Amino acid sequence: MMEKESIAKNLVYYRKQQGLSQEKLSEKSSVTVRTIQRIEKASVNPHLDTLKLLAVGLGIQIKDLKPLDNPKEESIQTKWLLLFHGLPLLGVVIPFFNILTILFLWVHKREDNPIYDLHGRKIINYNISMLS
């Protein structure tokens, strides 16, 4: 589900849970009724400041309206990509190591995340082309 659709669904849910109309939420949050309507229809991607005002008006946390990405997962992904890009340097010392290690790593990780598949293919392609 797209982010703005997720925000729209969450906003409608919390607003209705508290029995608020769009007009009442507008009064409580200082966000215009038209903006609330646009967010609930998922026709706009609201600014973070707008989401903060809506969260305060609803008495909820901003993370309840907008699910935040897991920063730990991003850190792990970055470390794997560093490994993908750094291991071929050992091919300078050990012949064919640059292709074999990346090939093994790519086969192992390609189904975990599409970005691993993309980077792995490009690195293998580059290293094979450098050998010929």
OpenMM code with the backbone's topology and positions (N, CA, C; nanometers):
from openmm import Vec3, app, unit

residues = "MET MET GLU LYS GLU SER ILE ALA LYS ASN LEU VAL TYR TYR ARG LYS GLN GLN GLY LEU SER GLN GLU LYS LEU SER GLU LYS SER SER VAL THR VAL ARG THR ILE GLN ARG ILE GLU LYS ALA SER VAL ASN PRO HIS LEU ASP THR LEU LYS LEU LEU ALA VAL GLY LEU GLY ILE GLN ILE LYS ASP LEU LYS PRO LEU ASP ASN PRO LYS GLU GLU SER ILE GLN THR LYS TRP LEU LEU LEU PHE HIS GLY LEU PRO LEU LEU GLY VAL VAL ILE PRO PHE PHE ASN ILE LEU THR ILE LEU PHE LEU TRP VAL HIS LYS ARG GLU ASP ASN PRO ILE TYR ASP LEU HIS GLY ARG LYS ILE ILE ASN TYR ASN ILE SER MET LEU SER".split()
positions = [
    Vec3(0.0848, -0.1175, 0.0000),
    Vec3(0.0000, 0.0000, 0.0000),
    Vec3(0.0894, 0.1239, 0.0000),
    Vec3(0.0508, 0.2226, -0.0794),
    Vec3(0.1296, 0.3450, -0.0879),
    Vec3(0.1197, 0.4232, 0.0426),
    Vec3(0.2200, 0.5063, 0.0657),
    Vec3(0.2274, 0.5794, 0.1923),
    Vec3(0.1072, 0.6710, 0.2133),
    Vec3(0.0682, 0.7466, 0.1099),
    Vec3(-0.0427, 0.8401, 0.1314),
    Vec3(-0.1752, 0.7677, 0.1526),
    Vec3(-0.1906, 0.6479, 0.0943),
    Vec3(-0.3114, 0.5692, 0.1189),
    Vec3(-0.3127, 0.5170, 0.2621),
    Vec3(-0.1966, 0.4809, 0.3127),
    Vec3(-0.1838, 0.4336, 0.4496),
    Vec3(-0.2166, 0.5464, 0.5479),
    Vec3(-0.1659, 0.6654, 0.5196),
    Vec3(-0.1943, 0.7815, 0.6047),
    Vec3(-0.3430, 0.8130, 0.6007),
    Vec3(-0.4029, 0.8082, 0.4818),
    Vec3(-0.5455, 0.8368, 0.4670),
    Vec3(-0.6287, 0.7393, 0.5493),
    Vec3(-0.5968, 0.6124, 0.5383),
    Vec3(-0.6700, 0.5085, 0.6103),
    Vec3(-0.6577, 0.5278, 0.7613),
    Vec3(-0.5364, 0.5580, 0.8087),
    Vec3(-0.5140, 0.5791, 0.9513),
    Vec3(-0.5854, 0.7031, 1.0029),
    Vec3(-0.5837, 0.8099, 0.9249),
    Vec3(-0.6507, 0.9336, 0.9665),
    Vec3(-0.8010, 0.9119, 0.9804),
    Vec3(-0.8617, 0.8477, 0.8817),
    Vec3(-1.0056, 0.8202, 0.8875),
    Vec3(-1.0369, 0.7321, 1.0082),
    Vec3(-0.9544, 0.6313, 1.0297),
    Vec3(-0.9775, 0.5384, 1.1410),
    Vec3(-0.9766, 0.6123, 1.2757),
    Vec3(-0.8711, 0.6897, 1.3023),
    Vec3(-0.8603, 0.7576, 1.4316),
    Vec3(-0.9647, 0.8680, 1.4471),
    Vec3(-0.9961, 0.9365, 1.3383),
    Vec3(-1.0976, 1.0418, 1.3461),
    Vec3(-1.2336, 0.9804, 1.3807),
    Vec3(-1.2704, 0.8740, 1.3133),
    Vec3(-1.3999, 0.8094, 1.3387),
    Vec3(-1.4017, 0.7398, 1.4744),
    Vec3(-1.2877, 0.6869, 1.5167),
    Vec3(-1.2792, 0.6205, 1.6468),
    Vec3(-1.3139, 0.7179, 1.7593),
    Vec3(-1.2758, 0.8436, 1.7400),
    Vec3(-1.3025, 0.9451, 1.8414),
    Vec3(-1.4345, 1.0176, 1.8163),
    Vec3(-1.5057, 0.9778, 1.7129),
    Vec3(-1.6355, 1.0377, 1.6829),
    Vec3(-1.6266, 1.1815, 1.6364),
    Vec3(-1.5178, 1.2158, 1.5683),
    Vec3(-1.4990, 1.3536, 1.5220),
    Vec3(-1.5382, 1.3671, 1.3757),
    Vec3(-1.6013, 1.4767, 1.3432),
    Vec3(-1.6241, 1.5089, 1.2027),
    Vec3(-1.4980, 1.5765, 1.1505),
    Vec3(-1.4904, 1.5941, 1.0197),
    Vec3(-1.3751, 1.6632, 0.9630),
    Vec3(-1.3692, 1.8065, 1.0139),
    Vec3(-1.4846, 1.8683, 1.0324),
    Vec3(-1.4899, 2.0065, 1.0818),
    Vec3(-1.4375, 2.0159, 1.2252),
    Vec3(-1.4776, 1.9205, 1.3105),
    Vec3(-1.4310, 1.9216, 1.4504),
    Vec3(-1.2800, 1.8978, 1.4571),
    Vec3(-1.2320, 1.8045, 1.3747),
    Vec3(-1.0877, 1.7793, 1.3708),
    Vec3(-1.0137, 1.9041, 1.3226),
    Vec3(-1.0741, 1.9744, 1.2276),
    Vec3(-1.0144, 2.0972, 1.1773),
    Vec3(-0.9995, 2.2002, 1.2896),
    Vec3(-1.1026, 2.2128, 1.3728),
    Vec3(-1.0975, 2.3064, 1.4851),
    Vec3(-0.9911, 2.2661, 1.5871),
    Vec3(-0.9819, 2.1361, 1.6146),
    Vec3(-0.8878, 2.0878, 1.7156),
    Vec3(-0.7420, 2.0905, 1.6684),
    Vec3(-0.7219, 2.0808, 1.5374),
    Vec3(-0.5854, 2.0668, 1.4876),
    Vec3(-0.5315, 2.1887, 1.4131),
    Vec3(-0.6161, 2.2861, 1.3826),
    Vec3(-0.5774, 2.4047, 1.3049),
    Vec3(-0.5388, 2.3696, 1.1614),
    Vec3(-0.5903, 2.2591, 1.1103),
    Vec3(-0.5700, 2.2196, 0.9716),
    Vec3(-0.7030, 2.2406, 0.9015),
    Vec3(-0.7007, 2.2969, 0.7811),
    Vec3(-0.8264, 2.3276, 0.7132),
    Vec3(-0.9031, 2.2000, 0.6786),
    Vec3(-1.0341, 2.2149, 0.6699),
    Vec3(-1.1203, 2.1021, 0.6356),
    Vec3(-1.0826, 2.0476, 0.4981),
    Vec3(-1.0549, 2.1368, 0.4047),
    Vec3(-1.0188, 2.0952, 0.2687),
    Vec3(-0.8922, 2.0091, 0.2686),
    Vec3(-0.7943, 2.0466, 0.3505),
    Vec3(-0.6709, 1.9681, 0.3599),
    Vec3(-0.6998, 1.8297, 0.4172),
    Vec3(-0.7824, 1.8241, 0.5202),
    Vec3(-0.8199, 1.6954, 0.5797),
    Vec3(-0.8912, 1.6091, 0.4757),
    Vec3(-0.9805, 1.6702, 0.3973),
    Vec3(-1.0505, 1.5956, 0.2923),
    Vec3(-0.9523, 1.5392, 0.1897),
    Vec3(-0.8567, 1.6189, 0.1496),
    Vec3(-0.7575, 1.5735, 0.0512),
    Vec3(-0.6716, 1.4601, 0.1060),
    Vec3(-0.6331, 1.4715, 0.2322),
    Vec3(-0.5521, 1.3654, 0.2930),
    Vec3(-0.6327, 1.2368, 0.3019),
    Vec3(-0.7586, 1.2476, 0.3434),
    Vec3(-0.8424, 1.1281, 0.3581),
    Vec3(-0.8763, 1.0629, 0.2247),
    Vec3(-0.8743, 1.1390, 0.1170),
    Vec3(-0.8966, 1.0822, -0.0165),
    Vec3(-0.7672, 1.0322, -0.0784),
    Vec3(-0.6569, 1.0505, -0.0089),
    Vec3(-0.5232, 1.0107, -0.0550),
    Vec3(-0.4860, 1.0801, -0.1850),
    Vec3(-0.5317, 1.2032, -0.2012),
    Vec3(-0.4965, 1.2776, -0.3217),
    Vec3(-0.3727, 1.3647, -0.3020),
    Vec3(-0.3265, 1.3770, -0.1769),
    Vec3(-0.2039, 1.4517, -0.1481),
    Vec3(-0.1177, 1.3728, -0.0508),
    Vec3(0.0096, 1.4025, -0.0532),
    Vec3(0.1016, 1.3473, 0.0460),
    Vec3(0.1285, 1.4600, 0.1456),
    Vec3(0.0724, 1.4526, 0.2663),
    Vec3(0.0790, 1.5661, 0.3583),
    Vec3(0.2196, 1.5923, 0.4112),
    Vec3(0.2445, 1.7193, 0.4414),
    Vec3(0.3707, 1.7595, 0.5028),
    Vec3(0.3764, 1.7040, 0.6444),
    Vec3(0.4964, 1.6880, 0.6946),
    Vec3(0.5154, 1.6360, 0.8288),
    Vec3(0.4536, 1.7290, 0.9333),
    Vec3(0.4626, 1.8597, 0.9095),
    Vec3(0.4028, 1.9557, 1.0028),
    Vec3(0.2512, 1.9378, 1.0103),
    Vec3(0.1886, 1.9122, 0.8972),
    Vec3(0.0440, 1.8899, 0.8946),
    Vec3(0.0090, 1.7642, 0.9730),
    Vec3(0.0889, 1.6584, 0.9536),
    Vec3(0.0638, 1.5346, 1.0272),
    Vec3(0.0816, 1.5544, 1.1777),
    Vec3(0.1782, 1.6384, 1.2167),
    Vec3(0.1984, 1.6669, 1.3589),
    Vec3(0.0761, 1.7368, 1.4170),
    Vec3(0.0236, 1.8347, 1.3437),
    Vec3(-0.0946, 1.9058, 1.3903),
    Vec3(-0.2144, 1.8115, 1.4029),
    Vec3(-0.2322, 1.7238, 1.3049),
    Vec3(-0.3425, 1.6281, 1.3090),
    Vec3(-0.3268, 1.5299, 1.4249),
    Vec3(-0.2045, 1.4860, 1.4484),
    Vec3(-0.1791, 1.3929, 1.5585),
    Vec3(-0.2103, 1.4582, 1.6925),
    Vec3(-0.1718, 1.5836, 1.7085),
    Vec3(-0.2024, 1.6566, 1.8322),
    Vec3(-0.3536, 1.6730, 1.8466),
    Vec3(-0.4198, 1.7081, 1.7381),
    Vec3(-0.5658, 1.7244, 1.7411),
    Vec3(-0.6379, 1.5953, 1.7765),
    Vec3(-0.5828, 1.4838, 1.7351),
    Vec3(-0.6436, 1.3540, 1.7651),
    Vec3(-0.5946, 1.2959, 1.8981),
    Vec3(-0.4894, 1.3552, 1.9527),
    Vec3(-0.4333, 1.3053, 2.0781),
    Vec3(-0.3606, 1.1730, 2.0606),
    Vec3(-0.2937, 1.1565, 1.9471),
    Vec3(-0.2194, 1.0337, 1.9184),
    Vec3(-0.0763, 1.0696, 1.8804),
    Vec3(0.0064, 0.9691, 1.8659),
    Vec3(0.1443, 0.9885, 1.8211),
    Vec3(0.1466, 1.0005, 1.6688),
    Vec3(0.2447, 1.0714, 1.6164),
    Vec3(0.2562, 1.0869, 1.4713),
    Vec3(0.2824, 0.9522, 1.4033),
    Vec3(0.3498, 0.8610, 1.4731),
    Vec3(0.3771, 0.7287, 1.4164),
    Vec3(0.2488, 0.6482, 1.3956),
    Vec3(0.1409, 0.6859, 1.4659),
    Vec3(0.0129, 0.6188, 1.4451),
    Vec3(-0.0483, 0.6580, 1.3108),
    Vec3(-0.0200, 0.7789, 1.2648),
    Vec3(-0.0700, 0.8239, 1.1345),
    Vec3(0.0222, 0.7813, 1.0219),
    Vec3(0.1511, 0.7965, 1.0438),
    Vec3(0.2487, 0.7669, 0.9392),
    Vec3(0.3469, 0.6630, 0.9909),
    Vec3(0.3368, 0.5405, 0.9414),
    Vec3(0.4324, 0.4391, 0.9854),
    Vec3(0.5733, 0.4769, 0.9421),
    Vec3(0.6655, 0.4733, 1.0350),
    Vec3(0.8032, 0.5111, 1.0066),
    Vec3(0.8835, 0.3884, 0.9672),
    Vec3(0.9804, 0.4075, 0.8785),
    Vec3(1.0669, 0.2982, 0.8370),
    Vec3(1.1573, 0.2573, 0.9529),
    Vec3(1.1958, 0.1328, 0.9510),
    Vec3(1.2830, 0.0805, 1.0541),
    Vec3(1.4276, 0.1205, 1.0221),
    Vec3(1.4873, 0.2105, 1.1007),
    Vec3(1.6237, 0.2547, 1.0709),
    Vec3(1.7256, 0.1423, 1.0858),
    Vec3(1.6978, 0.0442, 1.1701),
    Vec3(1.7893, -0.0676, 1.1879),
    Vec3(1.7981, -0.1504, 1.0597),
    Vec3(1.6838, -0.1671, 0.9932),
    Vec3(1.6808, -0.2423, 0.8680),
    Vec3(1.7627, -0.1712, 0.7606),
    Vec3(1.7544, -0.0386, 0.7570),
    Vec3(1.8330, 0.0394, 0.6616),
    Vec3(1.9822, 0.0230, 0.6876),
    Vec3(2.0205, 0.0185, 0.8144),
    Vec3(2.1609, 0.0020, 0.8507),
    Vec3(2.2127, -0.1343, 0.8060),
    Vec3(2.1330, -0.2374, 0.8239),
    Vec3(2.1723, -0.3720, 0.7816),
    Vec3(2.1864, -0.3776, 0.6300),
    Vec3(2.0933, -0.3152, 0.5598),
    Vec3(2.0991, -0.3117, 0.4133),
    Vec3(2.2252, -0.2405, 0.3666),
    Vec3(2.2605, -0.1318, 0.4307),
    Vec3(2.3811, -0.0580, 0.3945),
    Vec3(2.5060, -0.1439, 0.4154),
    Vec3(2.5101, -0.2188, 0.5232),
    Vec3(2.6261, -0.3048, 0.5505),
    Vec3(2.6392, -0.4150, 0.4461),
    Vec3(2.5262, -0.4745, 0.4049),
    Vec3(2.5324, -0.5774, 0.3008),
    Vec3(2.5811, -0.5175, 0.1692),
    Vec3(2.5336, -0.3981, 0.1367),
    Vec3(2.5773, -0.3349, 0.0116),
    Vec3(2.7258, -0.2995, 0.0163),
    Vec3(2.7748, -0.2592, 0.1319),
    Vec3(2.9189, -0.2336, 0.1456),
    Vec3(2.9986, -0.3617, 0.1232),
    Vec3(2.9472, -0.4725, 0.1746),
    Vec3(3.0134, -0.6003, 0.1539),
    Vec3(3.0121, -0.6380, 0.0057),
    Vec3(2.8974, -0.6188, -0.0597),
    Vec3(2.8861, -0.6465, -0.2031),
    Vec3(2.9901, -0.5681, -0.2825),
    Vec3(3.0041, -0.4414, -0.2498),
    Vec3(3.0927, -0.3547, -0.3269),
    Vec3(3.2385, -0.3640, -0.2829),
    Vec3(3.2634, -0.4059, -0.1590),
    Vec3(3.4006, -0.4108, -0.1090),
    Vec3(3.4744, -0.5405, -0.1365),
    Vec3(3.4035, -0.6525, -0.1375),
    Vec3(3.4692, -0.7821, -0.1575),
    Vec3(3.5451, -0.7953, -0.2900),
    Vec3(3.4979, -0.7384, -0.3988),
    Vec3(3.5738, -0.7536, -0.5236),
    Vec3(3.7156, -0.6980, -0.5171),
    Vec3(3.7433, -0.6109, -0.4221),
    Vec3(3.8795, -0.5578, -0.4099),
    Vec3(3.9800, -0.6668, -0.3748),
    Vec3(3.9330, -0.7745, -0.3129),
    Vec3(4.0232, -0.8857, -0.2816),
    Vec3(4.0670, -0.9601, -0.4075),
    Vec3(3.9987, -0.9374, -0.5175),
    Vec3(4.0369, -0.9972, -0.6444),
    Vec3(4.1725, -0.9484, -0.6932),
    Vec3(4.2184, -0.8389, -0.6408),
    Vec3(4.3511, -0.7878, -0.6751),
    Vec3(4.4579, -0.8813, -0.6198),
    Vec3(4.4335, -0.9382, -0.5023),
    Vec3(4.5291, -1.0258, -0.4353),
    Vec3(4.5083, -1.1721, -0.4745),
    Vec3(4.3829, -1.2155, -0.4762),
    Vec3(4.3496, -1.3557, -0.5054),
    Vec3(4.2745, -1.3594, -0.6383),
    Vec3(4.3309, -1.4225, -0.7402),
    Vec3(4.2658, -1.4256, -0.8715),
    Vec3(4.1250, -1.4870, -0.8650),
    Vec3(4.0333, -1.4301, -0.9403),
    Vec3(3.8934, -1.4720, -0.9531),
    Vec3(3.8125, -1.4579, -0.8233),
    Vec3(3.8750, -1.4112, -0.7175),
    Vec3(3.8040, -1.3920, -0.5912),
    Vec3(3.6960, -1.2858, -0.6063),
    Vec3(3.7252, -1.1875, -0.6909),
    Vec3(3.6293, -1.0792, -0.7103),
    Vec3(3.4985, -1.1289, -0.7719),
    Vec3(3.5034, -1.2326, -0.8530),
    Vec3(3.3808, -1.2841, -0.9150),
    Vec3(3.3170, -1.3925, -0.8282),
    Vec3(3.3982, -1.4848, -0.7773),
    Vec3(3.3437, -1.5987, -0.7030),
    Vec3(3.2746, -1.5574, -0.5738),
    Vec3(3.3338, -1.4658, -0.4987),
    Vec3(3.2713, -1.4249, -0.3720),
    Vec3(3.1420, -1.3498, -0.3960),
    Vec3(3.1426, -1.2599, -0.4929),
    Vec3(3.0209, -1.1844, -0.5215),
    Vec3(2.9131, -1.2771, -0.5769),
    Vec3(2.9521, -1.3734, -0.6596),
    Vec3(2.8567, -1.4697, -0.7127),
    Vec3(2.7919, -1.5485, -0.5992),
    Vec3(2.8737, -1.5958, -0.5051),
    Vec3(2.8214, -1.6688, -0.3903),
    Vec3(2.7288, -1.5800, -0.3068),
    Vec3(2.7728, -1.4584, -0.2769),
    Vec3(2.6934, -1.3651, -0.1969),
    Vec3(2.5635, -1.3288, -0.2677),
    Vec3(2.5710, -1.3058, -0.3967),
    Vec3(2.4525, -1.2711, -0.4748),
    Vec3(2.3508, -1.3855, -0.4743),
    Vec3(2.3969, -1.5085, -0.4966),
    Vec3(2.3060, -1.6239, -0.4960),
    Vec3(2.2399, -1.6385, -0.3593),
    Vec3(2.3143, -1.6114, -0.2558),
    Vec3(2.2631, -1.6245, -0.1192),
    Vec3(2.1632, -1.5136, -0.0826),
    Vec3(2.1852, -1.3895, -0.1259),
    Vec3(2.1061, -1.2746, -0.0800),
    Vec3(2.0061, -1.2191, -0.1820),
    Vec3(2.0064, -1.2644, -0.3057),
    Vec3(1.9255, -1.2015, -0.4103),
    Vec3(1.7762, -1.2059, -0.3833),
    Vec3(1.7289, -1.3062, -0.3120),
    Vec3(1.5850, -1.3156, -0.2845),
    Vec3(1.5441, -1.2384, -0.1590),
    Vec3(1.6397, -1.1945, -0.0797),
    Vec3(1.6087, -1.1204, 0.0421),
    Vec3(1.5590, -0.9794, 0.0139),
    Vec3(1.6171, -0.9174, -0.0875),
    Vec3(1.5834, -0.7787, -0.1160),
    Vec3(1.6146, -0.7511, -0.2632),
    Vec3(1.5232, -0.6869, -0.3369),
    Vec3(1.5498, -0.6602, -0.4786),
    Vec3(1.6745, -0.5758, -0.5032),
    Vec3(1.7114, -0.4931, -0.4073),
    Vec3(1.8296, -0.4088, -0.4269),
    Vec3(1.9573, -0.4932, -0.4244),
    Vec3(1.9591, -0.6024, -0.3448),
    Vec3(2.0742, -0.6920, -0.3444),
    Vec3(2.0882, -0.7601, -0.4807),
    Vec3(1.9750, -0.7993, -0.5372),
    Vec3(1.9761, -0.8635, -0.6688),
    Vec3(2.0317, -0.7678, -0.7738),
    Vec3(1.9834, -0.6452, -0.7732),
    Vec3(2.0270, -0.5450, -0.8706),
    Vec3(2.1770, -0.5161, -0.8581),
    Vec3(2.2220, -0.4881, -0.7373),
    Vec3(2.3643, -0.4556, -0.7167),
    Vec3(2.4529, -0.5757, -0.7472),
    Vec3(2.4096, -0.6935, -0.7035),
    Vec3(2.4883, -0.8139, -0.7295),
    Vec3(2.5088, -0.8378, -0.8779),
    Vec3(2.4008, -0.8254, -0.9570),
    Vec3(2.4108, -0.8438, -1.1019),
    Vec3(2.5080, -0.7436, -1.1644),
    Vec3(2.4946, -0.6189, -1.1230),
    Vec3(2.5806, -0.5154, -1.1810),
    Vec3(2.7280, -0.5360, -1.1442),
    Vec3(2.7541, -0.5761, -1.0202),
    Vec3(2.8925, -0.5967, -0.9769),
    Vec3(2.9534, -0.7168, -1.0488),
    Vec3(2.8780, -0.8258, -1.0597),
    Vec3(2.9275, -0.9438, -1.1305),
    Vec3(2.9543, -0.9096, -1.2771),
    Vec3(2.8611, -0.8398, -1.3401),
    Vec3(2.8771, -0.7997, -1.4796),
    Vec3(3.0016, -0.7131, -1.4982),
    Vec3(3.0208, -0.6187, -1.4088),
    Vec3(3.1369, -0.5298, -1.4179),
    Vec3(3.2672, -0.6085, -1.4048),
    Vec3(3.2734, -0.6961, -1.3048),
    Vec3(3.3970, -0.7711, -1.2807),
    Vec3(3.4276, -0.8693, -1.3934),
    Vec3(3.3256, -0.9306, -1.4524),
    Vec3(3.3495, -1.0193, -1.5667),
    Vec3(3.4003, -0.9381, -1.6858),
    Vec3(3.3406, -0.8223, -1.7078),
    Vec3(3.3847, -0.7405, -1.8209),
    Vec3(3.5272, -0.6881, -1.8008),
    Vec3(3.5678, -0.6693, -1.6764),
    Vec3(3.7049, -0.6223, -1.6491),
    Vec3(3.8080, -0.7328, -1.6712),
    Vec3(3.7655, -0.8586, -1.6568),
    Vec3(3.8575, -0.9704, -1.6783),
    Vec3(3.8855, -0.9958, -1.8267),
    Vec3(3.7884, -0.9616, -1.9105),
    Vec3(3.8076, -0.9929, -2.0537),
    Vec3(3.8819, -0.8858, -2.1270),
] * unit.nanometer
topology = app.Topology()
chain = topology.addChain("A")
for resn in residues:
    res = topology.addResidue(resn, chain)
    for name in ("N", "CA", "C"):
        topology.addAtom(name, app.Element.getBySymbol(name[0]), res)
